[in-house]
Amino acid sequence: RGTSFSIRRYCQKTPATLRVSEAVSGAKLGANVKVQGWVRSVRPQKANLFLHVNDGSSLQSLQVVASSELLTLGSAVEVTGTLRKSPRQRQPFELEADRIHVVGDCDPVDFPFKIKERHSLEYIRQFPHLRCRTNAFSSLLRIRSEATTAVHSYFKENGFVQIHTPVITSNDCEGAGELFQVEVKGEKFFSVPAFLTVSGQLHLEVMSGAFSRVYTFGPTFRAENSQSRRHLAEFYMVEAEVSFTQSLEDLTKVMEDMFRSATEHVLAHCAEDVDLFHKHVTPGHRVSPQGHFAIDILNQSSQKFAFPTDWGCDLQTEHEKHLVKHCGNIPVFVTDYPYDLKPFYARDNLDHPEHTAAAVDLLVPGVGELCGGSLREERLDLLKARLGEAGLEDTYSWYLDLRRFGSVPHGGFGMGFERFLQCILGVDNIKDVIAFPRFSHSCPL
Ligand code: 4AD
């Protein structure tokens, strides 16, 4: 009894700790509460000091009214006081502070962000260890977290099983040679050369021999010597594999549904944060499957391209942009690429007079290629011949086994998660949609 009495007294005395997102919506109005966070702005006015405190839980910071104390931008604080209505409509609640405990102070001279200054994404990118303290980048990280949930929700709701494909692998799925090799003190660690994965596709294909719908969502690595605004050396890829496919349409449907569902989820759950990026998109437009030949559209254009547009040439960023524009700035599927441009796993469209593969890319405004996918060659003789031509039959004997033991028509695709965020937020540079960007010559922390 004695104990329960003292607990009640203790509870009465101890203020409830609120997240900033709760406090700004008026939870526990009139009560004595505690809020912990970092100072995002400081404004002295007459005898008072107005602070904005944020803990990453919402775009809105909590206004704290204190009698003058020395506090600097960026300090970590614990504020205790009474939550009350504020005279301002834009922030209806504020915290009248009784006590401010500075948990960690911040040197205002060396701190790279200044009060009342607008910092561009380019500027804050120079401080990868501090940029999460800005409004723009904390919004981005909340959106990214919610978009991750959106992707998982889509696959869960549609009966896909998530597979944790390995980060270390012995295959070069795409065959483009953009591999980071894994070694210990310059020596092989495994019995075979090993690399950071460029794609989880081949491991997903293993699983698609037992599960008709699988997906993976994790980091992938490309030793691409590129500083472009849409390439990273480490990026996150969403990959799906579907068994018993009838045609490429079975894949484009999943690509479109996932894109639409994830976009709508983000817009519904992060409206305030998305607004900060001042961009609105109309998700999920679809071009008719009886579309035009991409190559004809490019050849008939009056635009002068730096790269040639003959049949058999791969699409460059400038071509992708032109195609998206030509179709009215909406997402566009380009299908049936020249066979020789596609990796060994792509299915041969034997019935096409031009030699093509059943491959598809989804191009989107502002970004270009967002997804790449294909039907996979499930016919043992054709796959064996193609691997044989490349001298890879022994390396991929296990992959050929998948065609020997219960092979089914199947296909899949990969979506670059950062490019998805660029597309829905209108962010120009891929380095601004990932917490710690890695690209050639840059791995600062
Ligand atoms: O077109 P990619 O290379 O396709 C594959 O890797 C397939 N194995 C996927 C599959 O079918 N399971 O890459 C897929 C997507 C691209 O469309 C692009 O959005 C993104 O991954 N991507 C990159 N994103 C950022 N930086 C890079 N260096 C990227 N390379 C590809």
Boltz pocket constraint, residues with backbone or C-beta under 6 A from the ligand:
constraints:
  - pocket:
      binder: B
      contacts: [[A, 173], [A, 174], [A, 198], [A, 199], [A, 200], [A, 201], [A, 222], [A, 224], [A, 230], [A, 231], [A, 232], [A, 233], [A, 235], [A, 237], [A, 239], [A, 240], [A, 369], [A, 370], [A, 371], [A, 372], [A, 373], [A, 374], [A, 412], [A, 413], [A, 414], [A, 415], [A, 416], [A, 417], [A, 418], [A, 419]]
      max_distance: 6.0
